[in-house]
Structure formats: C-alpha cells, structure tokens
Amino acid sequence: MKALPLAGTTPSIVPGMTVYLHVNSEMCRCTVKSVRKITGYFILSCNEITGRDRAAAFRGALLSAPPDCLPPRQEGEYLREEIVGLAVTAADGEELGRIVDIIATPAHDVYVVADGVREYLIPAVKEFILEISQDKAKIVVKKMEGLFD
C-alpha cells in the first residue's frame, strides 16, 4: 500500500519495525514486512494487513513511527498518538469531550473534539490551548465566544 509520512521529517523505515497507519480517524499498529521509499511517500507491506481489499482500506494512509525513531522534539511538541484521546476541558472546568482527530492545515493543526453529540474544531494555537497535561490526560482550552456554540 502507499502511505504518506505524517511528519515533515521521514524516519528510516525498515522491515520488522513497528509503524502506525492513520486513516479516517483510526490508527492501526503494524509490523513492516517490506518497504520501498519513493519521493514523498512509502510503498510498504505489513504483516497485519493481508489481502488486497484490506490493503485498499489503508491506501494513502498517513504513516508515523515510534518516538524513539524520530528526531528530538522541542518543548511543546507532541506526537499525534499523545494528543488523540485526551480529554478536553474549558478553563472553567466544563468538560467538552475528547480529541478524536487532528486536521493538519497549512497554518496550524486543528483538534477535532467530540462529546458524543457534537464536534468542535479547536485551533491548536497558544491563544486557545492553555495547557496540555499528559499526566492528567487532558487539555485545557480557552472558551472563546462562538467557538462552542
């Protein structure tokens, strides 16, 4: 299947390595069987994805690697896997839901927060994101007028 690297820097992907495929708000952990890098993307096969139909579901997936394969991160940088699933609360303590996806845009990422009834799109910028706490498994956001209406 054809997969695009999730980050701007591409790690060395080798057979036997664990990678993550991201497609349609889902993530699949796979072991690389074979890989070929082509400008801008990878052609790979994984042990867990067998059959043409199953592979077709992952065609064009985003590809990420375990943290130990990536270059060092700067303070305030997080991996997708560290953000998706975190609870989101407003500064006043109101629970808003959980991050279910991250949309990459040219300007900045946008967090998709769902509460089971509604979805909110929250720009991942310091004006809105007040705190990211992996220890508490939550993100605190500034509630702006119109953002949660």
N, C-alpha and C positions, 0 to 999 in steps of 0.2 A: 504494500500500500504506500501511498505518497503522503508524507507528513511534513508540516512546516515547523521550524523551531519556534518555540514560544518566546524566547528572549532574543535580544539583538546579537548576543554572542552565542556561538554554537559550540557546545562541548564535544569532546571526542566520544562518539557512539561506537561501541564495539560489541560483537556477539557475546552473549552471556550477561550483558549489562541490563539492569532494571531501568525502564523508562516509563513515562506516563503519557498517555494519549488523551487529549481533551477534545471532546466533540459534543455539541448540543447540551452544554451544562453538565456533562458527565465526564468522569475520569476513569480510565482503565489502566491498571498497573500491568506491565508486560515485561517479559524477558526477551531480549533481542536474539533472534535466530541468525539473521544475516542483515547487512546494511550496506547501502551504497549512497554516498553523498553526491548530490548533483546541485549545481548552483542554486542556492536559496532554499533547498529542501532535501529531504532524505527519502530514499526508497528503502523500506525495511519490511522484514517479516518477523513475526513474533510467535513464540511457542503457544501462547494462549489464544491466538486468533487463527483459526483453521477454517478453510473453506472460502470459496470465492464470495459468497453472499455476506458472510461475517466480515471479511476484509473490506468489502464495499462500504459497509456502515462506518468504517473508520477512514475512508479515503479523504484526504485533505485535513485530517485532524491536526491539532497543534501538538507539538512534541516538547516535553520537558524531561529533564534528567534529575537524579537525586542531588541534593545540595552539595555533597562532597565532590561532585564533578564540575561544579560551577565556579566561576571566579569569585573572589571575596566580595561581599555586599557592603555597601555603605550604610551608615546608620539611617534608619527609617526605610530601608528597602526590605521588601518581603516577597517571598515566593507565593505564587498563586495558591499552592496547597496549604500555605499558612493562613491565608485570608478566607478562602471559601469555607463556609460552615460556621464562621464566628458569629456570635450573637451581636446584634446592633441595638444600642440604647441611645436615647437622646440625653443631653446633659442634665435634664431634669429628672432622669431615671425612667422615663417611659420606654417600654420595650417596643421596638419597631419591627423585629423579625430577625432573620439570618441572611447572611450573604450567600446567595445561591449561584452567582456567576460574576465574572468580571468582563466588561466590554473594553477592549483596547481601542482608543481613539487617537488621532494624531496629537491632540493637545495633552491628554491625560487619560488614565483609566477611569472607568465608571463602575461602581459597585452596584449590582442588582440585589436588592434586599426584598425578601418576600416574607409575609406574615401568615400565609395560608389563604388570605383573601385578596390582598393587593400586592403589587410590586412597586417598589420605589427605585429610582435611579439616583444614586448619590455620587457626585463627582469626587474622585479620590485626590482631593487637594486640601492643603492645610486649613483653608477657610472653612471647610466642612468637617474634616476629620480631626477631632480634638485629641483622641488617644486610641492607640492600638495596643491592647494588652493580650499577649498570647498566654500569659499565666492565668488570667481570668477568662480567657477565651471569648473576649468581646471587644467591640469597637464602640467608642463614644463619639457621637456626631452632634454638631450644632444644628438645631432645628431652625431652618430658615422659612420665612413665610412663603407659601406657595409650593415648597418642595414636597410636603407631605399631605397636601390637600387632595 
